[in-house]
């Protein structure tokens, strides 16, 4: 069950981050990929800041923050 929740959170986070950063999602697999990597990035950033988020909503927020940061970094790397 946790694997399915992980995919759902990843898909939602990737879709939301895609809409925030570029105005659209990346397709189902792209959204999941961005969301899962974003969850790792967000977890790392939250731990650096001493923050902790639990439950479904907390995991989703962490993933969205990480995915937005990930997409921002990718956009900056592509520019220069």
C-alpha positions in Angstrom: 0.0 0.0 0.0 2.8 2.5 0.7 4.2 2.0 -2.8 0.9 3.0 -4.3 0.7 6.0 -2.0 4.2 6.9 -3.0 3.3 6.9 -6.7 0.1 8.9 -6.1 2.0 11.5 -4.1 4.7 11.6 -6.7 2.2 12.0 -9.5 0.3 14.8 -7.7 3.5 16.6 -6.7 5.0 16.4 -10.2 1.7 17.7 -11.8 1.4 20.6 -9.3 5.1 21.5 -9.6 4.8 21.4 -13.4 1.8 23.7 -13.3 3.6 26.1 -11.0 6.9 26.2 -12.9 5.9 25.9 -16.5 2.1 26.0 -16.8 1.5 22.3 -17.4 2.4 18.7 -16.4 4.8 16.3 -17.9 2.5 13.3 -18.6 1.8 10.6 -16.0 5.2 9.0 -15.9 7.0 12.4 -16.1 4.9 13.7 -13.2 5.6 10.6 -11.1 9.4 10.9 -11.9 9.5 14.6 -11.0 7.5 14.1 -7.9 9.5 11.1 -6.6 12.8 12.9 -7.2 11.2 16.1 -5.7 10.3 14.1 -2.6 14.0 13.2 -2.2 15.1 16.8 -2.8 12.4 18.2 -0.5 13.2 15.7 2.3 16.8 16.7 2.1 16.0 20.4 2.1 13.5 20.1 5.0 16.1 18.2 7.0 18.7 20.9 6.4 16.2 23.5 7.7 15.2 21.3 10.7 11.6 20.9 9.4 9.5 17.8 9.5 6.2 17.0 7.8 4.2 13.9 8.4 1.2 12.2 6.9 -0.2 12.4 3.4 -0.5 16.2 3.2 3.0 16.7 4.8 4.5 14.3 2.3 2.7 16.0 -0.6 3.9 19.5 0.5 7.5 18.2 0.9 7.4 16.6 -2.5 5.9 19.7 -4.2 8.6 22.0 -2.6 11.3 19.6 -3.7 9.9 19.2 -7.2 9.6 23.0 -7.7 13.2 23.4 -6.6 14.3 20.6 -8.9 12.5 22.2 -11.9 13.9 25.6 -11.0 17.5 24.2 -10.9 16.9 22.3 -14.2 15.6 25.5 -15.9 18.7 27.4 -14.6 21.1 24.7 -15.9 19.4 24.7 -19.3 19.7 28.5 -19.6 23.4 28.7 -19.0 
